[in-house]
Amino acid sequence: QYDAAISSLFIGQNYPNPAAGTTTIPLPSAARERSILLFDITGRLISSHQVAPAATNYQLSTSELRPGMYYYQVFDGAEFIGGRSMQVLR
């Protein structure tokens, strides 16, 4: 039970990383809609994305992003689940 509870909270590292074009963010399954917030290296919010409750992956387009480091955070409602950094290349 403990392992199942911990794995349900796991936010995976996006792949490929570094990304060029699109990247996939692995997510834990959830009973409700989640959101992904994408920030640049200075902490400026770049975009917000809604994720369907049953989704376990989210395809993020990086084609409009400038090359550099970014940070994404995942929320389940108002609850912070986790975050990771990612690199975007051209």
Order of alpha helices (4+ residues) and beta strands (2+ residues): alpha-beta-beta-beta-beta-beta-beta
